[in-house]
Amino acid sequence: MRDSRSGLFDGPDGWLLSPEGGLIRCDERIAVIADVHLGYEWARAARGDLIPAHTLADTFTKLERMLDRAPIDRLIVAGDLVESTRRCASTERDVASLRSFLAARSIEFVQLAGNHDAASPGLEQSAIVSEWTIIHGHITVLKENCKFIQGHIHPVLKASGIVAPCFLTSPDTIVLPAFSSNAAGVDVATGALPPGLKGRPLRCVASSGDDLRDFGPVCTLSERLRRYRRR
Amino acid sequence: MRSAATIDPLMGIQGPARDWFTNAFPNGPTHAQRLAWPAIAAGENALIVAPTGTGKTLAAFLAILARIERSFEHVNLNPGVRCVYISPLRSLSRDIERNLNVPLDAMRRSLESAETRVKVAVRTGDTPASSRRKMRDDPPHVLITTPESLSLLLAQSAWDENWKTLEYIIVDEIHALAATKRGADLTVSLERLSRKSNRDPARIGLSATCRPAESVARFLVGPMRNCRVLDATEPGGPVDFDLRVESLIAADEESIRTLTYRRLLRRLGSIIADNRTTVVFANTRALTEKLTHDLRRSIATDEPDVDFERIAAHHSALPAERRRAVEAALQDASLKAVITSTSLELGVDIASADVSILIGLPGSVSRCLQRTGRAGHRIGTTTRGVLLASTAAELAGAAVTAHAARRGEVEPLRAIRAPLDVLCQQIVGMACDRDWEIEDAYQLIKRSSAMKNLDYKDFYDCLSFLAGELASPAGAYEPEPGANPRWTSARLWRDKGWFGVRSRRIIRWFYANVGTIHAEESVRVEVEGIEIGRVEADYADRLAAGDRFLLDGRSFEFKRLKGTTLIAKATGADGDLPRWHSDRQSLSGPLALALGKFRERLGFVVESEGFAAARSFIAQKYLLNENACDVLIELIAAQIQWSEVPDPSSILIEESPCEDGFDYAFHVPLGRSACEAMGRAVGARLGRRLGRGLGFVVADLGWSIRIPGGDRLEACELAELFSIEGFHEAVLEGVDRGDLLARRFKHVASTALMVLRNPEGGKRARVGGMSWVSARLFPLVKAACPNHPLLRETKREVLDDLLDAPEAIRFLETAPSIRLRRLAGISPLAAAWIDPSANETLAFESPAEALKRLHERLAGSYVID
């Protein structure tokens, strides 16, 4: 299942999962990430915190690692590129830096709307790649039986003091982990998934940062972890 | 009558105040008052040490009121504050105001004036904005306030005029402040306040028994001033002090909690029936609620003469009005009993209580005296206390606590050295007031006792941090190539040797976040739709499927987190009965040592002289009855049979198998903070060898380490584990491997105003979750600025205030013998004192390795599909 050369993990229907939290299609040279939350520190600063700026640097580091695994021509951000829902000059500077980072590598940048992107009205709600619809996931805009990719819920695997971002995958669904290291997420073993994801045969693929591991069906995860703890 | 030959007992009190006192107290002043008045009238700094119920309030105030009153006679008194009274308890403020109005009112009547000339006002967080403005424009002569409100007033330049006339500063309950960051903060505020006055105001501290009194006096006045210690306690410990220890369990019986609980109820019922008013300290809120409910019911049937409606609960989660009503009912003796968690421990006067009952251990002699001192609180009455123990370990702890309390062996206070988070908050407060020359600010801060050893570099680093100019050392994490970390929302500007606040916004944030007390963010815990309590949000955030946790002594299994509600299910048989045992609660260092010696001595007598001799040893020295003696002898005899009683000159390690490996109980004759230092050092060395996570539990007199998997401790490696060489590094590593630093950093960041408790707009950025500060910001600051002053402060707090490495090393230097015993199961002493649910993981593998191992073990035991 794993491509040992690039560290990429085989997902459904030709999608490759990267340990950084992105999806890659080598045939179309496209990558999809979600929930970057650029300017998280500026949003906290507006409420009074005095902390080091870090999100942009962290984003660059992760993108570079991901781009080393497979070359791409287009990067789609499936919503929540930024943290602040209001206009924020520092965040805008960070977004401009990200754009030049990508332009310098000749990568086209596509931004989809998320619930945090209110300061950039008029963004597309969805995009389609190889018959998969890519959305943020905060509002449902899907037709029945369509294959889709979403972000928004920041899934994580929690167990024995470990917190690892994870993908949720099924033959027709992929939920991306947050690309931002600041995002706390929903614990997929115990937390409630949104109605649109319920009943789907999702598997949890968790990232250690360098590689990905399949932890099996989400629906039995809680019971398996519990039995493991009680052994 | 005054004559040359006798000393005037009312020396220092003149005029109408004198007349009032003579009338109101025909028996004359108390010892504390006689000592205090002349010193205060002479304008000296003084620490008045006196037990509760010895007229401390008047001891401090009457000479001051008399002086202010008399100054009206000469001139028309200029407006301005003459005396500031600071109490750690907001609830005390109203009491004090009421108590002062009695003499003031009497003086007014004797002067036949229409209104009292000396004005008193209370300024706390509860004071409405209109009164605050009025107070600023027309200041009272006596201002009653709290450390936090004082800090706010000092940040307002509009108050500057009002302080010029200040002559006296009174700090009440100073023993409760001395060894805390809140107290450290207050000492800097006192220096700023003194600077604003035209003269250096006299400082008066009021304290219950404290040790050493000289260091509390130093805490009050700082390194530059003199202070008289006026000790009004009786030499050789309190006289008329009746403190009994009773066992709720009998020898020769299994401890069954429901049975013990029924005995507890019956015993409480009979004590309450036999006394006019009883105060019961129940330690936890859950037990307070349950006892109040059950006592009302059982007293209604067992003690028909007692009106069960006259039993009330008092804890900090009750609304303020309800608490005040209970306090008022206590004072006018209309209550028969009050059950409290710990909230009645300080301050509020319980005039009529005859007896204090302590359920479980108070933890220290000073708390024991504070609690038992709530009874017999009138001048000249006997203090009566009963300690009720419900396990053998608790009984042993109670015996040594009571023994030390009878001898007045109050624990020494450990002063806090220059806390940098407090410093940051003070610097911001000072800048809100006005612009400062950096050197001048440093010199002023250093006059306070808490900051007297403050290094200029530490001070300057804090300033740099607050100005957003803290640089990374070369080689540290670089957010952008070549740049130092950019800091958001800098608080200060700094220029040409001066600093000041950046904007009005910073001042607003300071007002909303002043203080060093941090109510933990918490989540509600629900079991089957019913709220059963709250746990720390940070803690809740770390729980995962299958994890168990304790709440008010009951065991629960985590099900899921839904917003700020934690859904759980109860586990264990006694699910609805809170566990009230505090036998595993930490004891003060001296008490833990006394307990270790007691256990060993008892073991020796049992083995060499037999049960009868052991019984008379305990009965004579610790004043326990025969049944209680037998309970303790039984525990020790079982330990002798199963293993051995640890000898205080050695280290005993007991191995026992557990569900996924081996548990090692380490017995050393040290208090918890020294055990924590030594345990972490040993854990670090073991973890280094094994390269994997270990379970660590610290206790009094020892700790336990769990090694999962097949690995075992070998006798040949013991000497190395306890080696003095590299001990400090090992302690530090043991701290780093756990989550203690991250947990403490959260509080440090909050006190230093790095992360605001009350953010602008009231809402926090939700994306980061509840534990963002400890889980994300802490490593981020470490990477960006490894030498950040707040990281240094976190480390200082853990190593100096929470852990006691020097004590651990002192013990290791005695070259104790180390013995390892392999047992078939956990020994009676280990089971009694080490609480396995307080487990912390020491991680010796990277998160990636841990995830890999989890994956392999899950895959190994169960088919993943």
Contacts between the chains, C-beta under 8 A, distances in Angstrom:
chain1	res1	chain2	res2	distance
A	37	B	767	5.8
A	40	B	765	6.8
A	40	B	767	6.7
A	40	B	768	7.0
A	41	B	488	5.2
A	42	B	488	6.3
A	43	B	765	5.0
A	44	B	488	7.0
A	44	B	755	7.9
A	44	B	759	7.9
A	44	B	765	5.3
A	44	B	768	7.8
A	45	B	488	3.3
A	45	B	489	4.2
A	46	B	489	7.9
A	46	B	760	6.8
A	47	B	756	6.9
A	47	B	759	3.7
A	47	B	760	4.4
A	47	B	761	6.2
A	47	B	763	7.3
A	47	B	764	6.8
A	47	B	765	6.9
A	48	B	489	6.3
A	48	B	509	4.7
A	48	B	513	7.7
A	48	B	756	4.1
A	48	B	759	5.3
A	48	B	760	5.0
A	49	B	488	6.5
A	49	B	489	6.3
A	49	B	754	6.8
A	49	B	755	5.0
A	49	B	756	6.3
A	49	B	759	7.4
A	50	B	465	7.6
A	50	B	466	7.4
A	50	B	468	7.0
A	50	B	487	5.8
A	50	B	488	6.1
A	50	B	489	5.0
A	50	B	490	6.6
A	50	B	491	6.4
A	50	B	753	7.2
A	50	B	754	5.2
A	50	B	755	7.9
A	51	B	487	7.0
A	51	B	488	5.6
A	51	B	754	6.8
A	51	B	755	7.2
A	51	B	777	6.1
A	51	B	780	7.4
A	51	B	781	7.7
A	52	B	479	6.8
A	52	B	485	4.1
A	52	B	486	6.9
A	52	B	487	6.0
A	52	B	488	7.8
A	52	B	780	6.2
A	52	B	781	6.5
A	52	B	784	4.2
A	52	B	785	7.0
A	53	B	479	5.6
A	53	B	485	6.8
A	53	B	486	4.2
A	53	B	487	7.5
A	53	B	488	6.4
A	54	B	479	5.8
A	54	B	485	7.9
A	54	B	780	5.7
A	54	B	784	7.0
A	56	B	479	7.4
A	56	B	480	7.6
A	57	B	478	7.6
A	57	B	479	4.4
A	57	B	480	6.4
A	83	B	765	6.7
A	83	B	767	6.4
A	116	B	767	8.0
A	154	B	767	7.9
A	158	B	543	8.0
A	158	B	544	3.9
A	158	B	545	7.4
A	159	B	544	4.8
A	159	B	545	6.7
A	159	B	546	7.9
A	159	B	854	5.8
A	160	B	544	6.9
A	160	B	841	7.7
A	160	B	850	7.4
A	160	B	854	6.3
A	161	B	542	6.9
A	161	B	544	8.0
A	161	B	693	7.7
A	161	B	841	5.2
A	161	B	843	7.1
A	161	B	850	7.4
A	162	B	847	6.2
A	162	B	850	5.2
A	162	B	851	5.5
A	162	B	854	6.2
A	163	B	775	7.6
A	164	B	847	7.3
A	164	B	851	5.3
A	180	B	767	7.5
A	181	B	776	7.0
A	182	B	767	6.3
A	182	B	768	5.2
A	182	B	772	7.0
A	182	B	776	6.0
A	183	B	767	5.1
A	183	B	768	7.2
A	183	B	769	7.8
A	184	B	541	7.3
A	184	B	767	7.1
A	184	B	768	5.9
A	184	B	769	2.4
A	184	B	770	7.3
A	184	B	771	7.3
A	184	B	772	6.7
A	184	B	775	7.9
A	185	B	769	7.8
A	187	B	544	6.6
A	187	B	545	7.7
A	187	B	560	7.2
A	187	B	561	6.9
A	189	B	544	6.9
A	189	B	545	4.4
A	190	B	544	7.2
A	190	B	545	5.2
A	190	B	558	7.3
A	190	B	559	6.5
A	190	B	560	3.8
A	190	B	561	7.1
A	191	B	560	5.8
A	191	B	561	6.7
A	191	B	562	7.8
A	192	B	560	7.2
A	192	B	562	6.7
A	206	B	851	6.4
A	206	B	855	7.9
A	208	B	847	6.8
A	208	B	848	3.7
A	208	B	851	4.5
A	208	B	852	6.5
A	209	B	847	7.3
A	209	B	848	5.6
A	210	B	848	5.9
A	211	B	848	7.7
A	213	B	851	6.8
A	213	B	852	7.2
A	213	B	855	4.6
A	214	B	864	6.7
A	215	B	855	6.6
A	215	B	858	6.8
A	215	B	864	7.0
A	216	B	858	7.7
A	216	B	864	3.7
A	216	B	865	5.9
A	217	B	865	6.9
A	221	B	545	7.2
A	222	B	545	4.4
A	222	B	546	7.9
A	224	B	858	6.2
A	224	B	862	5.5
A	225	B	544	6.8
A	225	B	545	4.1
A	225	B	546	5.2
A	225	B	858	7.5
A	226	B	545	5.4
A	226	B	546	3.6
A	227	B	546	7.6
A	227	B	861	7.8
A	227	B	862	7.1
A	228	B	546	7.0
A	228	B	857	6.6
A	228	B	858	5.8
A	228	B	861	6.6
A	228	B	862	7.7
A	229	B	545	7.5
A	229	B	546	3.4
A	229	B	547	6.9
A	230	B	546	6.4
A	231	B	659	6.8
A	231	B	660	6.6
A	231	B	861	7.1
